[in-house]
């Protein structure tokens, strides 16, 4: 990044989620204490101060129209805009600042504001998993990835719910200053060096509502407790003394998936955890219950568009940093 001051403008407005503002800002501020030179400014559409979602007043530095060209432009999120249309003043402020910035990013539901401004058209994006379907419905020209911590598409970045904004800010600092300073920032803030953008927002059992019926809950608990077990359709049906067809119907009606897909989802989640812990890909495939490495590789390629080895490399720096702290 060189010695020049790097200007970070964060767009705020009434109802903005405070952590979406404070989390990334603290990352840049901590980087400054370690030798970086970020200038953090808070911008609102009119330049007026705003009130956050929890009632705390936020002092604003400038209006969107008077803010000089930022190097990085961040749009914080709010609970409002997955539920209601984005106001015209926010859309115009976003377009104005994005047009001047070198890189543009959103935190959590700030993606709805980027989308309303047309800045996600033709791009990959993410947001909080609870409202990813709504973002996809509104931004049909964008490819929404609901299972990512953050997504980079060219110079446009989007991140998942609240604390994922910290992961994104750490990634931006690493782009500017490299992994060593970023590791020190993460240590100072007592957070992971950074979770990879491709990492899941949540573990497999949390990806949907729990089964309504006690019978199906017994089966999902069985799979979760022992992903490597024999969980063929026939074997699972025997546990409930029902037909395979009836069990398939239960999965479809209550979880909107098939027994085989649910087993795969649990094994995939376990495989990611094992790779994060440092197991080899071959060991991981066996421990997670995949028939062989190739079957695991196909699942990773379908879900993350990367191989298990590539996924593991994304976390190697974080593992080394954690080991050094112990």
C-alpha positions in Angstrom: 0.0 0.0 0.0 3.0 2.3 0.4 3.3 5.2 2.8 0.3 7.1 1.7 -2.7 7.4 4.0 -5.4 4.9 3.0 -8.9 6.4 3.4 -11.7 4.0 4.6 -15.2 5.5 4.3 -18.0 3.7 6.0 -21.6 4.5 5.0 -23.9 4.8 8.0 -27.6 5.7 8.3 -30.5 5.5 10.9 -31.0 1.9 12.0 -27.5 0.7 11.0 -26.2 -2.2 13.0 -23.5 -0.9 15.4 -21.3 -3.9 15.2 -21.2 -3.7 11.4 -19.6 -0.3 11.8 -17.4 -0.9 14.9 -16.0 -4.3 14.1 -14.3 -3.5 10.8 -13.4 0.0 12.1 -11.6 -1.5 15.0 -9.6 -3.8 12.7 -8.3 -0.8 10.8 -7.7 1.2 14.0 -5.7 -1.7 15.5 -3.7 -2.0 12.2 -2.8 1.7 12.7 -1.4 1.0 16.1 0.9 -1.6 14.5 2.2 0.7 11.7 -0.6 1.0 9.1 -2.0 4.4 8.1 -5.8 4.1 7.6 -8.0 7.2 7.9 -11.4 6.0 9.0 -14.4 8.3 8.2 -18.1 7.8 8.8 -20.3 9.1 6.0 -24.1 9.5 5.9 -26.2 10.5 2.8 -26.7 14.0 4.1 -23.8 14.4 6.6 -26.2 14.4 9.6 -25.5 12.2 12.6 -27.4 8.9 12.7 -28.9 6.6 15.4 -27.9 2.9 15.4 -30.2 -0.1 15.7 -29.6 -0.1 19.5 -30.2 3.6 19.9 -26.6 4.7 20.2 -25.9 8.0 18.4 -23.2 7.8 15.8 -21.3 11.0 14.9 -20.8 11.4 11.2 -17.7 13.1 9.6 -19.1 14.0 6.1 -21.9 13.7 3.6 -21.6 11.3 0.6 -21.4 14.2 -1.8 -18.5 16.0 0.0 -16.4 12.9 0.9 -13.2 12.8 -1.1 -12.5 9.7 -3.1 -12.0 6.8 -0.6 -9.5 4.0 -1.2 -12.0 1.6 0.5 -15.7 2.1 0.7 -17.7 0.0 3.2 -21.5 -0.2 3.5 -22.7 -1.3 6.9 -25.8 -3.4 7.3 -29.1 -3.1 9.1 -32.2 -5.2 9.9 -34.4 -2.9 7.8 -33.5 -3.5 4.2 -34.1 -7.2 3.8 -37.7 -6.3 4.9 -38.2 -3.0 3.1 -37.0 -1.3 -0.1 -33.7 0.6 0.1 -34.3 4.4 0.2 -33.3 6.5 -2.7 -30.9 8.6 -0.7 -28.9 5.5 0.4 -28.8 4.2 -3.2 -27.5 7.6 -4.5 -24.9 7.9 -1.7 -23.7 4.4 -2.4 -23.4 5.0 -6.1 -21.5 8.3 -5.5 -19.0 6.8 -3.1 -18.6 3.5 -5.0 -17.8 5.4 -8.2 -14.9 7.1 -6.5 -13.5 4.2 -4.5 -10.8 1.7 -5.5 -12.6 -1.1 -3.7 -16.1 -1.5 -2.4 -17.4 -3.8 0.3 -20.6 -4.5 2.3 -21.0 -5.9 5.8 -23.9 -8.3 6.3 -27.1 -6.9 4.9 -25.2 -3.9 3.5 -25.3 -6.2 0.4 -28.9 -5.2 -0.1 -27.8 -1.6 -0.5 -25.1 -2.5 -2.9 -27.6 -4.6 -4.8 -30.2 -1.8 -5.0 -27.5 0.5 -6.4 -26.8 -2.1 -9.2 -23.3 -2.8 -7.9 -23.8 -6.6 -7.6 -25.0 -7.1 -11.1 -23.0 -9.9 -12.8 -21.1 -10.5 -9.6 -20.9 -13.2 -6.9 -22.0 -12.0 -3.5 -23.1 -13.2 0.0 -24.9 -11.9 3.0 -26.3 -13.2 6.3 -27.6 -16.8 5.6 -31.1 -15.9 7.0 -31.8 -13.4 4.2 -29.6 -14.8 1.4 -32.7 -16.0 -0.4 -34.2 -12.5 -0.3 -31.0 -11.0 -1.7 -31.0 -13.6 -4.5 -34.7 -12.7 -5.3 -33.8 -9.0 -5.4 -30.5 -9.3 -7.3 -31.3 -11.7 -10.0 -28.3 -10.6 -12.0 -26.0 -11.7 -9.1 -24.9 -15.1 -8.0 -25.6 -15.2 -4.2 -23.5 -17.7 -2.2 -25.3 -18.2 1.1 -22.7 -20.4 2.7 -19.7 -18.1 2.5 -18.1 -15.9 5.2 -17.2 -13.4 2.5 -16.9 -13.2 -1.2 -14.6 -11.3 -3.4 -15.5 -10.6 -7.1 -12.9 -8.3 -8.6 -12.8 -5.1 -6.4 -16.2 -5.8 -4.9 -16.5 -7.6 -1.6 -19.5 -8.8 0.4 -19.6 -10.5 3.8 -21.9 -12.5 5.9 -23.5 -11.7 9.3 -22.0 -9.1 11.7 -18.7 -10.7 12.9 -17.9 -11.8 9.3 -17.2 -8.1 8.8 -14.1 -8.5 11.0 -13.0 -11.4 8.8 -13.4 -9.2 5.7 -11.6 -6.3 7.3 -8.7 -8.6 8.2 -8.6 -9.8 4.6 -8.4 -6.2 3.3 -5.6 -5.4 5.8 -3.8 -8.5 4.6 -4.1 -7.4 1.0 -2.6 -4.0 2.0 0.1 -5.1 4.5 0.6 -8.9 4.3 0.0 -11.7 6.7 2.4 -10.7 9.5 0.8 -7.4 10.4 -2.6 -9.0 10.0 -1.7 -11.8 12.4 -0.7 -9.2 15.0 -4.0 -7.4 14.5 -5.9 -10.6 15.0 -3.9 -11.5 18.1 -4.5 -8.0 19.6 -8.2 -8.4 19.0 -8.2 -12.0 20.2 -9.8 -13.3 17.0 -8.8 -15.9 14.4 -6.3 -14.6 12.0 -9.1 -14.7 9.5 -11.7 -17.3 8.4 -11.4 -18.0 4.8 -14.1 -16.5 2.5 -15.0 -20.1 1.5 -15.6 -21.3 5.0 -19.2 -22.1 5.9 -21.2 -19.5 7.9 -22.5 -22.3 10.1 -22.2 -26.0 10.8 -24.4 -28.5 8.9 -26.9 -29.3 11.7 -27.7 -25.5 11.9 -28.4 -25.1 8.2 -32.1 -25.4 8.6 -34.9 -25.9 11.1 -34.6 -29.0 13.3 -36.9 -32.0 12.5 -40.4 -31.6 13.9 -41.0 -35.2 14.5 -39.1 -37.1 17.3 -38.6 -40.0 15.0 -36.7 -38.0 12.3 -34.8 -36.2 15.1 -33.5 -39.6 16.3 -32.1 -40.2 12.8 -30.5 -36.9 12.4 -28.9 -37.2 15.8 -27.6 -40.6 14.9 -26.0 -39.3 11.7 -24.5 -36.3 13.5 -23.1 -38.4 16.3 -21.4 -40.8 13.9 -20.9 -39.4 10.4 -18.7 -42.4 9.4 -21.3 -45.0 10.2 -23.4 -47.0 7.7 -26.1 -44.6 6.9 -27.5 -46.1 3.7 -31.2 -45.5 3.2 -32.0 -49.0 4.1 -30.1 -49.0 7.3 -31.5 -45.7 8.4 -35.0 -46.9 7.7 -34.4 -50.0 9.9 -33.6 -47.8 12.9 -37.2 -46.4 12.8 -38.8 -49.6 11.5 -40.2 -47.7 8.6 -39.9 -48.2 4.8 -37.2 -46.4 2.9 -39.9 -44.6 1.0 -41.5 -43.3 4.2 -38.1 -42.1 5.6 -37.4 -40.3 2.3 -40.8 -38.6 2.6 -40.0 -37.5 6.2 -36.7 -35.9 5.1 -38.4 -34.2 2.1 -41.3 -32.8 4.1 -39.4 -31.7 7.2 -35.9 -30.9 6.0 -36.4 -30.3 2.2 -33.6 -32.8 1.4 -33.0 -36.5 0.9 -31.4 -38.8 3.5 -28.3 -39.2 1.3 -27.9 -35.4 0.9 -28.2 -35.0 4.6 -25.6 -37.6 5.3 -23.3 -36.0 2.8 -23.8 -32.5 4.4 -22.8 -33.8 7.8 -19.8 -35.6 6.4 -18.8 -32.5 4.5 -19.0 -30.4 7.6 -16.9 -32.9 9.5 -14.3 -33.1 6.7 -13.8 -29.3 6.9 -13.3 -29.5 10.6 -10.7 -32.4 10.2 -8.8 -30.5 7.5 -8.8 -27.4 9.7 -7.2 -29.6 12.5 -4.4 -30.6 10.2 -5.4 -34.1 9.1 -4.4 -35.2 5.6 -7.0 -35.3 2.9 -6.8 -39.2 2.8 -7.2 -39.4 6.6 -10.1 -36.9 6.5 -12.0 -38.8 3.9 -11.8 -42.0 6.0 -12.6 -40.3 9.4 -15.5 -38.3 7.9 -17.1 -41.4 6.5 -16.6 -40.8 2.7 -16.1 -44.1 0.7 -12.8 -42.7 -0.6 -10.9 -39.5 -1.3 -12.4 -39.1 -4.8 -15.9 -39.0 -3.4 -14.9 -36.3 -0.9 -13.1 -34.3 -3.6 -16.3 -34.3 -5.7 -18.3 -32.9 -2.8 -15.8 -30.1 -2.2 -15.7 -29.3 -5.9 -19.5 -29.1 -6.0 -20.0 -27.1 -2.8 -16.9 -24.8 -2.7 -15.4 -25.1 -6.2 -12.0 -26.0 -4.7 -10.3 -29.3 -3.7 -9.9 -30.4 -0.1 -6.1 -29.6 -0.4 -6.9 -26.1 -1.6 -9.4 -25.6 1.2 -6.8 -26.8 3.8 -4.2 -24.4 2.4 -6.5 -21.4 3.1 -6.4 -22.2 6.8 -2.7 -23.1 7.2 -1.7 -19.6 8.1 -4.4 -19.4 10.7 -3.4 -22.7 12.2 0.2 -21.6 12.5 -0.8 -18.4 14.1 -2.9 -20.2 16.7 0.0 -22.6 17.4 2.4 -19.7 18.0 0.0 -18.2 20.5 -0.1 -21.3 22.6 
